[in-house]
């Protein structure tokens, strides 16, 4: 059994490549904004580490669902043509 850490993240923004969400900006109480790949955020949400979102399995795809937050209305930023999520 994995010991749950006390760290909780909040999604504060979306990172887009064209029209696709490729990542999210996460924030904790003791750090600045951390750009994070979509797949990592989905994993964190499924384990309860995201305060304002949960992960749901729908049509064999993991979907993030905002909790008290409409994720599509969050501030978004575009990656440049040559930028990638690391």
C-alpha atoms as one frame of an Amber mdcrd trajectory, in Angstrom:
protein
   0.000   0.000   0.000   1.392   3.370  -1.036   1.637   6.024   1.659  -0.224
   9.144   0.556   1.870  12.281   0.630   0.420  15.520   1.978   1.026  17.317
  -1.318  -2.061  18.478  -3.201  -1.962  20.290  -6.491  -4.388  22.755  -8.067
  -4.784  23.079 -11.835  -4.443  26.778 -12.644  -4.086  26.704 -16.441  -4.054
  24.645 -19.613  -1.191  24.172 -22.066  -2.292  23.836 -25.674  -0.661  22.691
 -28.893  -3.038  23.945 -31.536  -6.492  22.984 -30.252  -5.274  20.016 -28.178
  -4.593  20.187 -24.454  -1.136  18.668 -23.959  -0.551  19.705 -20.356  -1.625
  21.747 -17.382  -0.035  24.311 -15.103  -0.113  22.947 -11.543   0.433  24.898
  -8.348   1.019  23.896  -4.733   0.999  26.099  -1.680   4.804  25.995  -1.446
   5.820  26.312  -5.097   5.295  28.348  -8.196   3.551  27.065 -11.279   4.757
  23.709 -12.580   4.045  22.838 -16.251   3.003  19.173 -16.283   2.155  16.760
 -19.095  -1.514  15.803 -19.444  -0.814  12.114 -18.742   0.967  12.937 -15.482
  -1.938  15.154 -14.370  -4.402  12.359 -15.179  -2.371   9.956 -13.027  -2.166
  12.452 -10.136  -5.912  13.134 -10.359  -6.746   9.416 -10.334  -4.756   9.080
  -7.098  -6.474  12.056  -5.441  -3.570  14.513  -5.613  -5.420  17.189  -7.623
  -7.682  19.334  -5.451  -9.866  20.722  -8.237 -10.157  17.741 -10.611 -10.754
  14.012 -10.719 -10.009  11.441 -13.405 -12.726   9.267 -14.930 -12.407   6.382
 -17.367 -14.768   6.896 -20.309 -14.639   4.935 -23.591 -11.234   3.497 -22.619
  -9.881   7.033 -22.240  -8.992   8.902 -19.059 -10.857  12.216 -18.834 -10.168
  14.986 -16.340 -13.305  16.403 -14.734 -13.188  19.690 -12.861 -14.408  19.783
  -9.259 -15.778  23.259  -8.609 -13.793  24.418 -11.652 -14.586  24.365 -15.356
 -11.203  23.255 -16.715 -11.974  24.523 -20.227 -12.453  28.057 -18.838  -9.023
  28.204 -17.180  -6.328  30.470 -18.587  -4.592  28.755 -21.483  -1.323  29.245
 -23.282  -0.024  27.918 -26.577   3.197  26.003 -27.004   5.329  27.369 -29.782
   5.780  25.411 -33.002   9.075  23.897 -31.790   8.213  23.577 -28.088   7.322
  20.248 -26.491   6.223  19.171 -23.036   9.213  17.606 -21.283
